[in-house]
């Protein structure tokens, strides 16, 4: 209805406009023709114009009414379509909501059913748990009664029975393990010859921990105590010149007829010893004479060190070693380690390394060279900061020694990995030379203690009859009671004894453990 009212209003306005247009046209026509036209024809034309205008206005009106009705009808149809579409959407949404409500209701019912089922299961489980607890309590009581009865019958407590079972299992497993170890060792011995070269080079490398003790003093005997004052000089002039020139410390105390020279550098210590002995013998002790004698003794020591290095190389048959390196090697003549002369030790290592290399079919001269130079760093470690291993390797590289020699120097104390078989041989020879009885000084008290401790460790094992430490403590021989210790248990005892010695004792070299089991069956025929 709203749209129809709007259409009628529009139609009225259109008719009014048409009439106004017609009147304006008539007036224009009348004014245009003017007084020249006749009144009659003017009137007639005016009427005709009015009729035409009315006809046009009527036609326009009808068209306008039709257009308005058509527009109103189309708008109405469009509105009705929109309303129908909205109704359809609303109905579809209502249907979806209804389906969702039904689904939610179904889920709620399913959840309720599950909740009821879970509650029922919980109740059942609770009942079962209570029943199991009761049964467990009853079983515990029965077990306690059975254990008490068993203890009463066997005469043993539960702990005693447990310990007895564990002891039997341990004894049985120990025998099996010892037998397995013995079989493995037998197989290793069967295949040892085929792998001799590799095993020899690797097996020799058992240990090599360096403990170096330097002798840092030299004692000079004096004919009389009066020479102490002359050595000190007026206001200490002479002793100051001696210490500055020689680079040592002189200790002059209440000890009669003795002066002590203290210095970590063995070469300086030797030069100082010779200088003081020459000055005491000559009797002229003054700053100028001190400097003169010190320079002379220094030259003598340098000559002797060069000669000592050359003699060591010639003794081993090793030519083509740089003179500078031989001079450094000769300095080892005045160096000691644990009371063992380092130059003599180096020569021993060279001999041992050469012998082993010859047995393995390796270059004997190269092996001797590596053994001779393995401790060359000890010639300069009191002058330059660093370990004798690193300093020795640097010296060998500086004077063009082969890589085998450098690696033997670097690896003979395990600082770097040994890359060559000769390096392993140098390790083994170094150990043999240092660990042999009498090679290094050792107090009698420590020696006796080590022997006693070895025998004490061996006697502490069950089934041991007697134990003897032999070979200057390098070997322990253990006699066991054959009725108490089987062959397999003897193998296990040797391993356990070896482990205990390694964990509780400090000793140079290695200690061989021999467990000896001998069973004799004796009968007398009558």
TORVEX-537912 format. One record per residue: residue in one letter; z negated, y, x of N, C-alpha, C in turn. Coordinates in steps of 0.1 Angstrom, whole numbers, plus 5000, padded with zeros to 4 digits. Layout:
aZYXZYXZYX...
***
This chain:
x500049885008500050005000500050135009x499350125019499350235028500650275034x501450175037502850195042503750245031x503550205019504450255008504150405005x502850445006502550585004503150675014x503150625026503850705037505250715035x505950605030507350615027507750715016x506950725006507250814995507050955000x506150985008505951115013507151155022x507651065030508751095038509951125030x510151045019511251055010511251195003x510051244999510051374993510351485002x509951475014510251575024511751575027x512351465027513851455029514651515018x514251505006514951564994514751714995x513551754998513351904999514251965010x514351895020515151945031516651945028x517051845020518451845016518851955007x517951994998518152104989518252234996x517352255006517352375014518652385021x519152275027520352275034521552315025x521452255013522552285004522652425000x521452494997521352634994521852715005x521452685017521952755029523452755031x523952635028525452625029526152705019x525552705007526152774996526152924999x525052975004524853115008525853155019x525953065028526853095039528353105034x528653015025530053015020530253135012x529253175004529453294996529553415004x528853435014528953545023530153545031x530653425034531853415043533153465035x533153425023534353455015534353605011x533253655009533053805006533653844992x533753964992534254034979535754014977x536353954988537853944986538153834976x537353744975537553634965537153674951x537753604943537553644929536253584925x535553654916534253604911534353474905x535453444899535653314892535753194901x536653224911536853114920535553094929x534853204931533653194938532553124931x532553144918531553084910531852934909x533252904908533652774906533352694919x533652764930533452694943531952674946x531252774941529852764943529252654935x529752634924529252524915529652384922x530952394926531452264932530552234945x530252344952529452314964528052264961x527552324950526252284945526252134941x527352104934527451964929527551864941x528451914951528551824963527251814970x526551924970525251924977524251834970x524351844957523451754949523751614951x525051584951525551444953525051394966x525251474977524851434990523351414991x522751514984521251504984520751384977x521451344966521051224959521351104967x522451104974522850994982521850974994x521551095000520551095011519251045006x518851084994517551044989517550894987x518650844981518650694978518650624992x519450675001519450605015518050605021x517450725019516050735025515150645019x515250635005514350544998514550395003x515850365004516150225009515650195023x515850305031515350285045513850265046x513250355038511750345038511250215032x511850165022511450035016511749925026x512949935033513249825043512249825054x511949945059510949965070509549915066x509149955053507849905048507849755047x508949695042509049555041508949475054x509649535064509649475077508249485084x507649595082506249615087505349525081x505449505068504649415060504749275065x506049235067506349095072505649075086x505849175094505349165108503849155108x503149235099501749235098501249095093x501949045083501648915077501748805088x502848815096503048715107501848725117x501448845121500348865130499048805124x498848825111497648775105497648625105x498848565102498948415102498748365116x499248435126499048385140497548395144x496948505140495548515143494648405136x495048385123494348275116494548145123x495748115128496047985134495247975147x495148085155494348085167492848065164x492448135154490948115150490747975146x491647915138491447775134491447685146x492347705155492447625167491147635176x490647755177489447775184488247705177x488247715164487147645157487247495158x488547445159488647305161488147265175x488547345185488047315199486547315200x485947415193484447425193483847305186x484547265176483947145169484047025178x485247005185485346895194484346895205x484147015211483147035221481746995216x481447045204480047015199479946865197x480946795192480846655191480646585204x481446635214481346575228479946595233x479346715232478046745237477046665229x477246645217476246565209476346415214x477546375217477646235222476946225236x477146325244476546315257475046315256x474546405247473046415245472546275240x473246215231472846085227472845975238x473945985247474045895258472845915268x472546045271471446075280470146025274x469946045262468746005256468645845257x469745785255469745635256469445595270x470045655280469745625294468245655297x467845765293466445795295465445695290x465745645278464945545272465045415280x466245385284466445265292465745265306x465745385312465045405325463545395323x463045455312461645445309461245295307x462145225300461845075298461845005312x462845035320462944975334461745005342x461345135342460145175349458845105345x458745085332457645005327457644865332x458944805332459044665336458744655351x459244755359459044755373457544775377x456944865369455544885371454744755369x455144685358454444555355454644455367x455944455371456244365382455444395395x455344525398454644575410453144525409x452644555398451244515396451044365398x452044285392451944145393452144105408x453044165415453244135429452044165438x451444285434450244315442449144215440x449044175427448044075425448343945432x449643905432450043785439449843805454x450143925459449843945474448443935477x447543995469446143975472445743835471x446243765462445943625461446443545473x447643585478448243515490447443555502x447043675503446143715515444843635515x444343625503443043545503443343405507x444443345502444743205506445043195521x445743295526446043285540444843295548x443943395544442643405551441843275551x441843215539441143085538441842975547x443142975547443842875556443542905570x443643035575443343065589441943035592x441043055583439643025586439442875588x440142795579440142655580440742605593x441942665597442542625609441642655621x441042775621440142815632439042715633x438542675621437442575621437842445626x439042405622439542265627439942275642x440642385646441142385660440042435670x439042505665438042555674438442675682x439542745677440142865684440242975674x440043105679440243215671441743245670x442143335661443543375659444043435672x443243525678443743595691443943495702x442943395703443043295713444343205711x444643175698445843095696447043175699x447043305695448243395698448443395714x447343425721447443425736447943295741x447543185736447943055741449443035739x449943075727451343055724452243145733x451743275734452543365743452543325757x451443265762451443215776452343095778x452443015768453342895769454842945769x455143045760456443095759456843165772x455943245777456143315790456443225801x455543115802455743015812457142945811x457542915799458842845797459942945801x459843065796460943165799461043195814x459843205821459843235835460543125843x460342995839460942885846462442895844x462842925831464342935829464943045836x464243165837464843275844464943245859x463843185865463843155879465043055882x465142955873466242855875467642925875x467743025865469043095864469343175877x468243245882468443325894468843235906x468143115907468443025918469942975917x470342945905471742895903472743005907x472443135903473243245906473343265922x472143255928472143265943472943155949x472843035944473642925950475142945948x475543005937476943035935477443145944x476543245947476843355956477043295970x476143205974476343145987477643065989x478042995978479242925978480443005981x480443125975481643215976481443325987x480343315995480043426004481043436015x481543316020482543326032483843396028x484243376016485543446011485343596011x484143636008483943786007483043836018x483143776030482243806041482443956045x483644006047483844136052483144246043x483444236030482944336021481344326020x480944196019479444176018478744216030x479344196042478644236054478444386056x479544456052479444596054478544666043x478444606031477644656021476144606022x475944486026474644426026473744486037x474444526048473644586059472944716055x473544786045473044916041471844896031x470744856036469544836027468644956026x468445026037467645146036467945226048x467645356048467745446060467045576056x465745576056465045706054464545756067x464945876071464645926084463245996083x462345966093461146036094461046076109x461346196113461446236127460246306131x459646266143458546336149458946386162x458946516165459346566178458146586187x458346556199457346586209457546736213x456646816210456946966212456147026223x455546946231454747006242455146926255x454946996267455046936280453846986288x453246896296452046926303452346926318x451947036325452247056339450847046346x450746956356449546936363449547046375x448347106377448147206388447247146399x447547176411446647136422445247186420x445047316417443747376415443847466403x442647496398442547596387442847736391x442847766404443147896409444547936405x445447846404446847876401446947926387x446047896378446147956365446048106365x445248156373445148306374446448366380x447048296390448248346396449348336386x449448236378450448226367450348326357x449048356353448848466343449248606349x448848626362449248746369448348866365x448548976372447749096369448049146355x447049156347447149206333448149126325x448348996329449148906322450648926324x450948996335452349026338453248906340x452748806348453548696351453848606339x452748576331452948486319453848546309x453848686308454748746298456148726303x456448746316457748726321458248576319x457348486322457648346320457948316306x457148356296457448326282458748396277x458948516282460248586277461448526284x461348486296462548436303462848296299x461848216297462048076294462048046279x461548136270461648116256460648016251x459448006258458447906254457147976253x456147896248454747946248453947866258x453247936266452347876276450947876271x450347756271448947746267448047726279x447247816282446347806294444847816288x444247696288442847686282441947636292x440847586287439747536296440047396302x441047336298441447206303441647216318x440947146326441047166341442347126346x442947216355444147176363445347136354x445447196342446547166333447047296326x448447306325449047406317449947336307x449947386295450747316284451847406280x453047356280454247426276454647386262x454647476252454947446238456247506234x457147426228458447476223459147366215x459747396204460447306196461847266203x462347356211463647326218463347246230x463847116230463547026242464147076255x465347146254466047186266465247306272x464847396264463947506269462647456275x462147356268460847296273461047226287x462247156289462447096301462747196312x463447306309463747406319462347476323x461547496313460247556316459347466325x459347336322458647246330459047246344x460347236346460847236360460647366367x460747476360460547606366459047626370x458147586362456747596365456347506377x456947386377456647286388457147346401x458347406401458947466413458147586418x457647666408456847786412455547746418x454947646412453647596417453747536431x454847456433455147396446455447506456x456147606452456547716462455347806465x454647836454453447926456453748066454x455048106454455348246451455648266436x454648336430454748356415454748506412x455948556410456148696407457348716398x457548826391458548836381459948806386x460348866398461648836403461848696407x460848636413460948486417461048406404x460348436394460348356381461748356375x462448476375463748486369464748406377x464548416390465548336399465348186398x464148136398463947996396464347946382x464048026372464447986358465947976357x466748066363468248056362468747936370x468047906381468447786389468147656381x467047646375466647526367467547516354x467847626349468747616337470147556340x470647606352471947546356471847396359x470747356366470447216369470447136356x469747186346469647106333470947096326x471747206326473047196321473947096328x473847096341474646996349474246856345x472946836344472446696341472846656327x472746746317473146716304474646676303x475446756310476946716311477146586317x476446556328476546426335476046316326x474946336319474346226310475346196299x476046296293476946276282478146196288x478646236300479846166305479446016309x478245996314477845856318477745776305x477245826294477145746282478545706277x479445806277480845776272481445666282x481345686295481845586304481245446303x479945446300479245316299479845246287x480245316277480745246265482345236266x482945296276484345286277485045366267x484545486265485145576255485745706262x487045706265487645816271488045926261x488546036266489146146258488146196247x486946226252485946296244485846436250x485846546242485846676247484646706256x484746776267483646806276482546876268x482946976259481847046252481046946244x481746846238480946756229480146666238x480646626250479746546259478546626264x478746756266477546836270476446836259x476946846246475946846235475346706234x476146596237475646466237474546446248x474746506259473846486270472446556267x472446656259471146716255470246626248x470846516242469946416235469046346245x469346356258468546286268467046346267x466946466263465646536263465046546248x465746476239465246476225464746336222x463546336215462946206211462846206195x462846096189462546076175461645956173x460445996169459445886167459145816181x459145896191458945846205460145766211x461245756203462445696208463445796213x463945776226464845866231466145866223x466645976219467745986210469045946217x469245976230470445936237470545786238x469445726242469345576243469545516230x469045576219469245526206470645526202x471345636205472745656202473645556209x473245526222474045426229473845286223x472545256219472245126212473145116200x473145216192473845216179475345196182x475845256192477245246196477545096199x476745036207476944896211476844806199x475844826190475744736178476944756169x477344876167478444906158479744846164x479944856177481144796183481144646181x480044576183479944436181480244386167x479644456157479944426143481444446140x481944556145483344596142484344486148x483944436160484744336166484744206158x483544166152483444056144484244066131x484444186126485144216114486644236116x487044246129488444266132488844416131x487844506133488144646132488344706146x488644836146488844906159487444926166x487244856176485944856183485644986190x486645046196486345176203486045286193x486745286182486545386171485045366166x484645246164483345216159482245256169x482445236182481545276192481445436192x482645496191482645646191481845696180x481945636168481145686156479745656158x479345546164477945516166477345606177x478045636187477545726198477245866193x478145916184478046056180477346076166x476745966161476145976147475046076147x474246086158473146186158473346306167x474646346169474946456177474446586172x474146596159473546716154472146746158x471446636163470146666169470146746182x471246756188471346836200471346986197x471547026184471547176181470747206169x470047106163469347136150468147226153x467647236166466547326169467047466172x468347486173468947616176469647676163x470147596155470947636143470247586131x470247666120469547616108470447516101x469847406096470547306089470047166094x470447066086470046926089470946876101x470446776108471246726119472446656114x472446606102473646546096474846646094x474446756088475546856085475946926098x475046956107475447016120476246926128x475946796128476746696136478146686131x478246686117479646676111480446796115x479746916115480447036119480947036133x480046986142480446976156481646876158x481646766151482646666152484046726147x483946796136485146866131485646966141x484747046147485147156156485847096168x485446986173486046936185487046826182x487546816170488746736166488446586165x487246546162486946406160487646346148x488046216147488646156136487846166123x488446146111487746146099486746036098x487045926104486045806103484745846110x484845916122483645956129482846066121x483646156115482946266107482246196095x482946106088482246046076481045956080x481145896092480045816097478845906099x479046016105477946116108477346166095x478246196085477746256073477046156064x477446026065476845926055475845836061x475445856074474545756080473145766075x472845876068471545886061471745906046x472945876041473145876026473346006020x473646116029473846246023475146256015x476146186020477446176013477846026012x478845996004479245856002480045806014x479745686019480545626030481945586025x482945626032484345606028484945486036x484345456047485045356056484045246059x484545136062483645016066482845056079x483445126088482745166100481545256097x481645336087480545416083479345326078x479645226071478545126067477945056080x478845026089478344966101477445056110x477745186110476945286117475545286110x475545286097474245286090473445166094x474045056093473344926097472844926111x473644976120473244976134472145076137x472245196130471145296131469845236127x469845156116468645096110468144996120x469044906126468644806135467944866147x468644966153468045026165466745096163x466545156152465245226149464145136145x464545026138463544936132463144816141x463844796152463444676160462044696166x461344596168459944606173459944676187x459144776188458944846201459844956203x460844976194461845086196461145226194x460345236184459645356181458145336182x457445436187456045436189455345426176x454345336176453545326164452145286168x451145346161449745326166449345186162x448445126170447944996168447244986155x446545096151445845086138446745076126x447845146126448845136115449444996115x449744946127450344816128449344706122x448144706126447144616121446944626106x446944746101446744776087447944716079x449144736084450344686077450344526077x449944466088449944326088448844276078x447744336078446644286069447044316054x447744426051448144456038449144356033x450144316042451144216038450444086034x449544036043448843906040448043916027x447444036025446544056013447444046000x448644116001449544105989449943965986x450343895997450843755995449643665989x448443675995447343595990446943625976x447343745971446943775957447643705946x448743635950449543555940448843415938x448843375925448243245922449143135927x448543035933449242915938449542935953x449143045959449443065974448342995982x448742905991447742836000447442916012x448442966019448243046031449443146033x449143256040450243356042450043406056x451143416063451143466077452243576078x451843696084452743796088453243776102x454543756104455043726117456143836121x456643816133457743906138457344056137x456144086142455644216142455644286128x455344206118455244256104456644266098x457744206104459044216098459244096088x458343996088458543876080457143826075x457143786063455943726057456243586053x455443486058455743346054454543296045x454943256033453943216023454043066020x452942996022452842856019452142846005x452842775996452342755982451942615980x451042595970450542465966451642395957x452242285961453442235953453042185939x451742145938451342105924451242215914x451042335919450842455910452142535909x453042535919454242615920455442525921x456342535911457642465912458642535920x459842475922460842535929461342665923x461542655910462042775903460942885903x459642845902458642945902458443005916x458842935927458842985940459843095942x461043075936462043185936461543305929x460943295918460343405910459243475918x458343395925457243445933457843535944x458843485951459443565962459943695957x460643705946461143825940459943925937x458943865930457843955926457044005938x456943915948456243965961457044075968x458344055968459244165974459144295966x459044285953458944405945457644475947x456544395949455244455951455144525965x455744455975455744515988456444645988x457644655982458344775981457644885974x456944855964456244955955454945005961x454244925969452944955974452844985989x453844955997453744976011454745076017x454345146028455345226035455545166049x456745136052457045056065458445096069x458645096083459945116088460744976087x462044986086462844866086462744786073x462844656074462744566062461844456065x461344396054460444286056461044166048x461144056055461643936049460543846043x460643806030459643726023460143586023x459443496028459743346028458643276020x458943216009458043136001458442996004x457442916009457742776014456942686005x457642585999457042485991457442345996x456442276000456642136006455842035999x456441935994455641825987455841695995x454741635998454841516006454141405997x454841295996454341175989454041066000x452741036002452440946013451840816007x452240706012451740576008451640486021x450640396021450440316032450640166028x451540106035451839966032450839876039x450239786032449239696038449839556039
***
